[in-house]
Amino acid sequence: MTLTDAIRQGHRWLALVFTTSVTANFVAMALGQPPAWIVYSPLPPLFLLMVSGLYMFALPYAAGWRRRAEG
């Protein structure tokens, strides 16, 4: 497994963690005032999703830059 494959797989798992934490957040809000750790629990996976998503977004452009630099 290459680094890109691992980042892609991690991105998928992070999406599941993020979705679960957002769902838990809505459920907790429906039951009353939730504790702060539930309210802010989606933020760490969201940040990691942003980083891995930007990496995967830039991959095709980086490949193009490398091709132009070689040729």
BELSUL-V432133 format. One record per residue. N is the residue number from 1. NEAR is the number of other ideal C-beta (glycine too) atoms within 10 Angstrom. Layout:
n: <N/N>
near: <NEAR/NEAR>
This chain:
n: <1/2/3/4/5/6/7/8/9/10/11/12/13/14/15/16/17/18/19/20/21/22/23/24/25/26/27/28/29/30/31/32/33/34/35/36/37/38/39/40/41/42/43/44/45/46/47/48/49/50/51/52/53/54/55/56/57/58/59/60/61/62/63/64/65/66/67/68/69/70/71>
near: <7/7/8/11/9/11/16/15/12/13/16/10/11/20/14/10/16/19/12/13/17/14/11/14/16/10/11/15/12/8/8/6/8/16/9/8/7/14/13/11/20/19/11/13/19/15/12/16/17/11/13/19/14/9/15/13/9/11/12/9/9/10/10/10/11/10/9/8/7/6/5>
